Amino acid sequence: MATTLRIGDRSEDGQVTIVDEDRLCYVVRSSSKGAVGLRTISKALLEEFVIYFRQHPDSKPIEARNALVGRSEIDKFEYGYCSTLSSLARMEIAKSTGIPQVYREKGAVLQQIFYGAPGTGKSHAIKERTEAWEKRDRVVRTTFHPDSDYSTFVGCYKPTTEEVVRHGKDDNETTEKVISYDFVGQAFLSAYVDAWKDRTQPEFLVIEEINRGNCAQIFGDLFQLLDRGDDGYSEYAIRADKDLQKYLEAAFKEIDIADYPKVKAGTELLLPSNLRIWATMNTSDQSLFPIDSAFKRRWDWKYIPIAQGETGGVPLEWRVEAGGKLYDWWDFLTRINKIVLDTTNSADKQMGFFFCKA
């Protein structure tokens, strides 16, 4: 097999590294769950896995193994060997085609709204799930409010000052500050560009208080992109206007997006499979802009119930001081929420554990 892999090549997750090779085999260092070991990988078997994954890019290692059992010698090796082979096959495909290993996680929730009463920890729930990726600068946050619109979410022209050198009649140079206007990308474009630049990792666009803004106005034609196909990509692309096209063309100038040439040219917008849009919604707010059913059905909904807060599985035993005495915060909330429910007949008017912060 004429492979492009060489000593020192490493998988995107860092778990597989080629440390040696000969005509028939690779020696790789493989790490998993803290265990590190060396494996000798047959190049002939690798070729079969490369062929399989070219035809079935979204398959799991076990699916590749089951498909090749009886047609190759893969059944002689344990699952870990198959997993390492799969990683090498994806590395080979990415390196030989110049197209990155696209991040696709089966069952991943791409568009999700965390909703519930105030103080239930909706934002905290998202933070916990994205913390590891935030450390890699893969999380972009924004907050919707009544004045939010398409330009503040996607991008717009903003004034900037720059110095211009003027030449006088006597060749005297003078410096003058002038105002120019540049197209500046906002939260959506920041996440969109980062997602396309590296599709091997998930990118998160987090929208706080999504129901406090006019979603129809804010998303505009981006609404169409929320329809995702089985591969996680938008089923329908939208055409970018000339200003947005120039911005994206410049942003993607040095980026290889050979499989989506119109995206690279900036003429079309298309959400990649690694871009996740997660939002929070406070159900007690009487939103100025109701969210219509067409918008709602394009999201998964995760209810965050009222429950005693905890950290590391240990309940938080907060206390409230009143009249010189200490009272258990959770006990107080339980009692006051019953009164709220009996009075308003609305669970959304109740308070979550983090409604107040100790």
Disulfide bonds with the S-S distance in Angstrom:
none
